[in-house]
């Protein structure tokens, strides 16, 4: 059996690849191919999955709903040409597959539909939590209600229940795959059990993530004037030590090498290979990311956000995260240039760390909004059952 995975964004590629990895291991008789519609498909490449069609990094990274400017930037970078080439590719190869799996929003779902083959959809890009009920584009709903759509996986239980109430009975919540990659790796973070550890999650897209990290460092600086906290930054490999040295010089910090940033008595430890350990052991996260913030909330951690300069992490994105993830996420200010932004964020963080009732609420909210691990295997098993 041949399965084509279609996805359109960093988080979508990650979720799809986690399901693919389970299928690879448990059902080696399957032939798996991927078509990343946004970006280069690195999550699939890591697994050695063949890629179908052209790939290209776009300025928005697939995040176009927060700003019309992102859409225009993508068009200027060749979005229309890329989409036409991808449509031509899917039509040329549509008879090569027995099942398509669309992970994302209207775009991969429409692509799966035009293959003419049975397909399943994982609508990871939307949730009923955003507006209290799910609002699907007409094309998306038409595709999902078609007889060729075999099953619809949702990112949370609430969305599945909402779709079922609307008459789409094939909607199910089988878990959220991104929670399956948070097993601690045993990294020694050199923590002190008597001090709170705050995680810095600046995002994955460079240079935006470097700019975000700079803002987070300034919050750490204010916190350190009042509380003796530990700070661990979870960085992607594309943020280099050279980047850290330049950022330190720009902000009047010192870069000591080996990921160590220092200003007065505030020290931040940067790690490139300890993401799950940092998330598991932190008491709170300063988040300016998408998927990483969702994972932190799923683990029961409170997240304080500040708006960035974009293109991804703007106030519009942060506000949408609050609606999606509920009470675990707090955004400070709407303006990234506000003079009191860093001090307000620092004061709120200190207050949260002292609020035991709120911290307990975050544990409960994480289970409701995101859920436990196990989604990758559950979704993979249901896909395999459909092929049978």
C-alpha positions as CSV (number, residue, x, y, z in Angstrom):
1,X,0.0,0.0,0.0
2,X,1.2,3.5,-0.9
3,X,0.4,6.5,1.3
4,X,1.0,10.1,0.5
5,X,1.4,12.6,3.4
6,X,0.6,16.2,2.6
7,X,1.4,19.0,5.1
8,X,1.9,22.8,5.1
9,X,4.0,24.2,7.9
10,X,6.6,23.5,10.5
11,X,4.1,22.1,13.1
12,X,2.2,20.2,10.5
13,X,5.3,18.6,9.1
14,X,6.3,17.6,12.7
15,X,3.0,16.0,13.5
16,X,2.9,14.2,10.2
17,X,6.4,12.9,10.6
18,X,5.7,11.5,14.0
19,X,2.8,9.5,12.6
20,X,5.1,8.4,9.7
21,X,7.8,7.3,12.1
22,X,5.3,4.9,13.8
23,X,4.1,3.6,10.5
24,X,7.7,3.0,9.4
25,X,8.5,0.9,12.5
26,X,5.2,-1.0,13.0
27,X,4.1,-1.5,9.4
28,X,7.2,-1.9,7.2
29,X,5.0,-3.2,4.4
30,X,3.7,0.3,3.7
31,X,5.3,2.6,1.1
32,X,5.4,6.2,2.4
33,X,5.9,9.4,0.5
34,X,5.6,13.0,1.6
35,X,4.7,16.3,-0.1
36,X,5.6,19.3,2.1
37,X,3.7,22.2,0.7
38,X,5.6,24.8,2.8
39,X,9.3,24.7,3.6
40,X,11.9,22.0,2.8
41,X,10.3,19.0,4.5
42,X,13.2,18.5,7.0
43,X,11.0,16.5,9.4
44,X,10.5,14.0,6.6
45,X,14.1,14.0,5.4
46,X,15.2,13.1,8.9
47,X,13.3,9.8,8.5
48,X,14.5,9.2,5.0
49,X,11.0,9.6,3.5
50,X,11.1,10.4,-0.3
51,X,9.7,13.9,-1.1
52,X,7.3,14.5,-4.0
53,X,7.3,17.8,-5.9
54,X,9.2,21.0,-5.5
55,X,9.9,22.5,-2.1
56,X,10.7,26.1,-1.0
57,X,11.1,28.1,2.1
58,X,8.6,31.0,2.1
59,X,8.9,34.1,4.2
60,X,5.8,33.4,6.3
61,X,6.7,29.8,7.1
62,X,3.0,29.1,6.4
63,X,1.7,31.6,8.9
64,X,-0.3,34.0,6.7
65,X,-3.5,34.5,8.7
66,X,-2.0,36.9,11.2
67,X,-1.1,39.5,8.6
68,X,-1.9,40.3,5.0
69,X,1.7,41.4,4.6
70,X,2.8,37.8,5.1
71,X,0.6,36.7,2.2
72,X,2.1,39.4,-0.1
73,X,5.6,38.4,0.9
74,X,4.9,34.8,0.0
75,X,3.5,35.8,-3.3
76,X,6.5,37.9,-4.1
77,X,8.8,35.0,-3.2
78,X,7.1,32.7,-5.7
79,X,4.1,31.2,-3.9
80,X,1.8,31.2,-6.9
81,X,4.4,29.5,-9.1
82,X,5.2,27.0,-6.4
83,X,1.5,26.1,-5.9
84,X,1.0,25.6,-9.6
85,X,4.0,23.2,-9.8
86,X,2.7,21.3,-6.8
87,X,-0.8,20.9,-8.3
88,X,0.8,19.7,-11.5
89,X,2.9,17.2,-9.5
90,X,-0.1,15.9,-7.5
91,X,-2.2,15.4,-10.7
92,X,0.7,13.6,-12.4
93,X,1.2,11.1,-9.6
94,X,-2.3,10.8,-8.2
95,X,-2.7,7.2,-9.4
96,X,0.5,6.1,-7.5
97,X,-1.2,6.2,-4.1
98,X,-3.9,4.2,-2.3
99,X,-4.5,6.8,0.4
100,X,-3.6,10.4,1.1
101,X,-3.1,11.9,4.6
102,X,-3.6,15.7,4.8
103,X,-2.2,17.4,7.8
104,X,-3.0,21.1,8.2
105,X,-5.7,23.3,6.8
106,X,-7.6,23.9,3.5
107,X,-4.5,23.6,1.3
108,X,-3.4,20.0,2.0
109,X,-7.0,18.9,2.4
110,X,-7.8,20.3,-1.1
111,X,-4.7,18.6,-2.5
112,X,-5.7,15.3,-0.9
113,X,-9.2,15.7,-2.5
114,X,-7.9,16.3,-6.0
115,X,-5.9,13.1,-5.9
116,X,-9.3,11.3,-6.4
117,X,-8.2,8.8,-3.8
118,X,-9.6,8.0,-0.4
119,X,-8.0,10.3,2.2
120,X,-7.9,11.2,5.9
121,X,-7.4,14.6,7.4
122,X,-5.7,15.8,10.5
123,X,-6.9,19.3,11.0
124,X,-4.1,20.3,13.3
125,X,-4.2,23.9,12.2
126,X,-7.6,24.7,13.7
127,X,-9.7,24.1,16.8
128,X,-13.2,24.9,18.2
129,X,-11.4,26.6,21.1
130,X,-10.5,29.6,18.9
131,X,-14.1,30.8,18.6
132,X,-16.2,28.4,20.7
133,X,-17.2,26.4,17.6
134,X,-15.2,25.4,14.6
135,X,-15.6,27.6,11.4
136,X,-14.4,25.7,8.4
137,X,-14.0,27.3,5.0
138,X,-16.6,26.1,2.5
139,X,-14.0,24.2,0.4
140,X,-12.6,22.5,3.5
141,X,-16.1,21.4,4.8
142,X,-17.0,20.2,1.3
143,X,-13.9,18.0,1.2
144,X,-14.3,16.7,4.7
145,X,-18.0,15.7,4.1
146,X,-17.1,13.9,0.9
147,X,-17.4,10.1,0.8
148,X,-13.7,9.8,0.0
149,X,-12.8,11.4,3.3
150,X,-12.5,8.3,5.5
151,X,-11.7,9.9,8.9
152,X,-10.9,13.3,10.4
153,X,-8.5,13.6,13.3
154,X,-8.6,16.6,15.5
155,X,-6.0,18.2,17.8
156,X,-8.3,18.2,20.8
157,X,-11.4,16.4,22.1
158,X,-13.5,19.5,22.1
159,X,-13.1,20.0,18.3
160,X,-14.0,16.3,17.6
161,X,-17.2,16.7,19.7
162,X,-18.1,19.9,17.9
163,X,-17.7,18.3,14.5
164,X,-19.8,15.3,15.5
165,X,-22.6,17.6,16.7
166,X,-22.5,19.3,13.2
167,X,-23.1,15.9,11.7
168,X,-19.5,15.0,10.8
169,X,-19.5,11.7,12.6
170,X,-16.1,10.5,11.3
171,X,-14.3,13.2,13.4
172,X,-12.2,11.7,16.3
173,X,-9.6,12.8,18.7
174,X,-6.9,10.2,18.9
175,X,-4.2,12.3,20.6
176,X,-1.8,15.1,19.7
177,X,1.5,13.6,18.3
178,X,3.7,16.5,19.4
179,X,3.3,15.3,23.0
180,X,5.1,12.1,22.1
181,X,8.6,13.6,21.8
182,X,8.9,15.0,25.3
183,X,10.6,12.1,27.1
184,X,13.5,13.5,29.2
185,X,16.9,12.8,27.7
186,X,18.8,13.0,30.9
187,X,20.6,16.2,30.1
188,X,22.3,17.8,33.2
189,X,20.9,21.3,33.3
190,X,22.7,22.0,36.6
191,X,19.6,23.0,38.4
192,X,19.1,24.0,42.0
193,X,16.0,22.4,43.6
194,X,15.6,25.5,45.7
195,X,15.4,27.9,42.8
196,X,12.7,28.2,40.1
197,X,13.8,27.4,36.6
198,X,12.3,29.5,33.8
199,X,12.4,28.2,30.2
200,X,13.0,30.5,27.3
201,X,11.3,29.4,24.1
202,X,12.2,32.0,21.4
203,X,10.9,29.9,18.4
204,X,12.6,28.1,15.5
205,X,12.7,30.6,12.6
206,X,15.9,32.6,12.3
207,X,16.4,35.6,12.4
208,X,13.1,36.1,14.2
209,X,14.0,33.7,17.0
210,X,17.2,35.6,17.7
211,X,15.3,38.8,18.0
212,X,12.8,37.1,20.3
213,X,15.6,35.7,22.5
214,X,16.9,39.3,22.9
215,X,13.6,40.4,24.3
216,X,13.4,37.4,26.6
217,X,16.9,38.1,28.0
218,X,15.7,41.6,29.0
219,X,12.9,40.1,31.0
220,X,15.4,37.7,32.7
221,X,17.4,40.7,33.6
222,X,14.5,42.4,35.4
223,X,13.5,39.1,37.1
224,X,17.0,38.6,38.5
225,X,16.9,42.0,40.2
226,X,14.0,40.6,42.4
227,X,14.2,36.8,42.4
228,X,17.0,34.3,42.3
229,X,15.8,32.2,39.4
230,X,17.5,30.0,36.9
231,X,17.1,30.5,33.2
232,X,17.5,27.9,30.4
233,X,16.9,28.7,26.7
234,X,15.9,25.9,24.3
235,X,17.5,26.9,21.0
236,X,17.4,25.4,17.5
237,X,20.7,24.6,15.8
238,X,20.3,27.4,13.3
239,X,20.9,29.9,16.2
240,X,24.7,29.7,16.4
241,X,27.2,30.7,19.0
242,X,28.2,33.5,16.7
243,X,24.6,34.8,16.8
244,X,24.7,34.6,20.6
245,X,27.9,36.6,20.8
246,X,26.5,39.3,18.5
247,X,23.3,39.4,20.5
248,X,25.2,39.8,23.8
249,X,27.2,42.7,22.4
250,X,24.1,44.4,21.1
251,X,22.4,44.1,24.6
252,X,25.5,44.8,26.7
253,X,25.6,41.3,27.9
254,X,28.7,39.0,28.0
255,X,28.9,35.8,26.0
256,X,31.1,33.4,27.9
257,X,31.0,30.6,25.3
258,X,29.3,27.2,25.5
259,X,25.9,28.8,25.5
260,X,26.5,30.9,28.6
261,X,25.1,34.5,28.6
262,X,25.8,36.8,31.6
263,X,24.8,40.3,32.7
264,X,25.6,41.3,36.3
265,X,24.1,38.5,38.4
266,X,21.8,37.2,35.6
267,X,23.0,34.1,33.9
268,X,21.2,32.3,31.0
269,X,22.2,28.8,30.0
270,X,21.5,28.1,26.3
271,X,21.0,24.5,25.1
272,X,20.7,23.1,21.6
273,X,20.0,19.5,22.6
274,X,17.9,19.6,25.8
275,X,14.4,20.8,24.7
276,X,12.4,18.1,26.4
277,X,14.5,18.2,29.6
278,X,14.0,22.0,29.8
279,X,10.3,21.8,29.3
280,X,9.8,18.9,31.8
281,X,11.8,20.6,34.5
282,X,10.9,24.2,34.1
283,X,8.4,25.9,36.5
284,X,7.3,28.4,33.8
285,X,8.1,29.3,30.2
286,X,8.5,32.6,28.5
287,X,7.1,31.7,25.1
288,X,7.4,33.3,21.7
289,X,6.8,30.1,19.7
290,X,4.0,28.0,18.3
291,X,4.4,24.3,18.8
292,X,6.8,24.6,21.8
293,X,4.2,26.7,23.7
294,X,1.6,24.1,23.0
295,X,3.9,21.4,24.3
296,X,4.7,23.4,27.5
297,X,0.9,23.8,28.1
298,X,0.4,20.1,27.6
299,X,2.9,19.4,30.3
300,X,1.0,21.6,32.7
301,X,3.3,24.6,32.6
302,X,2.2,28.2,32.7
303,X,3.4,30.3,29.7
304,X,3.9,34.1,29.6
305,X,4.1,35.6,26.2
306,X,5.2,39.0,24.9
307,X,4.5,40.1,21.4
308,X,7.4,40.1,19.0
309,X,8.1,41.9,15.7
310,X,7.1,38.9,13.5
311,X,6.7,37.7,10.9
312,X,5.3,34.8,13.0
313,X,5.1,35.8,16.6
314,X,3.1,39.0,16.7
315,X,0.4,40.0,19.1
316,X,-2.2,38.5,16.7
317,X,-0.5,35.1,16.9
318,X,-0.1,35.4,20.7
319,X,-3.7,36.3,21.1
320,X,-4.8,33.3,19.0
321,X,-2.6,31.1,21.2
322,X,-4.5,32.3,24.3
323,X,-7.8,31.4,22.8
324,X,-6.5,28.0,21.7
325,X,-4.7,27.1,24.9
326,X,-6.8,28.7,27.6
327,X,-5.8,29.9,31.0
328,X,-2.3,28.5,30.9
329,X,-1.2,31.3,28.6
330,X,-0.9,35.0,29.4
331,X,0.2,37.6,27.0
332,X,1.7,40.9,28.3
333,X,0.8,44.0,26.2
334,X,-0.2,44.3,22.6
335,X,2.8,46.4,21.6
336,X,6.3,44.9,21.3
337,X,7.8,48.4,21.7
338,X,6.0,49.4,24.9
339,X,8.5,50.9,27.4
340,X,7.2,48.9,30.4
341,X,6.9,45.6,28.6
342,X,9.8,43.8,30.2
343,X,9.1,45.0,33.7
344,X,5.4,44.1,33.4
345,X,6.3,40.6,32.1
346,X,8.9,40.1,34.9
347,X,6.4,41.1,37.6
348,X,3.7,38.9,36.2
349,X,6.1,35.9,36.1
350,X,7.2,36.4,39.7
351,X,3.5,36.6,40.8
352,X,2.7,33.4,38.9
353,X,5.5,31.4,40.4
354,X,4.1,32.2,43.9
355,X,0.5,31.4,43.0
356,X,0.0,27.7,43.8
357,X,-3.7,27.7,42.9
358,X,-2.9,29.0,39.4
359,X,-0.1,26.5,38.9
360,X,-2.5,23.7,39.8
361,X,-5.0,25.0,37.4
362,X,-2.4,24.9,34.6
363,X,-1.9,21.2,35.2
364,X,-5.6,20.6,34.7
365,X,-5.9,22.9,31.7
366,X,-3.0,21.2,29.9
367,X,-4.8,17.9,30.0
368,X,-8.0,19.4,28.7
369,X,-6.5,21.6,25.9
370,X,-3.7,19.4,24.7
371,X,-3.9,15.9,26.2
372,X,-1.5,13.1,27.1
373,X,1.1,11.4,24.9
374,X,0.3,8.5,22.6
375,X,-1.3,10.3,19.7
376,X,1.2,9.2,17.0
377,X,0.7,5.5,17.6
378,X,-3.1,5.9,17.9
379,X,-3.4,7.8,14.6
380,X,-1.0,5.4,12.8
381,X,-3.0,2.4,13.9
382,X,-6.3,3.9,12.7
383,X,-4.7,4.8,9.3
384,X,-3.5,1.2,9.0
385,X,-6.9,-0.1,9.9
386,X,-8.4,2.0,7.1
387,X,-6.1,0.4,4.6
388,X,-7.2,-3.1,5.7
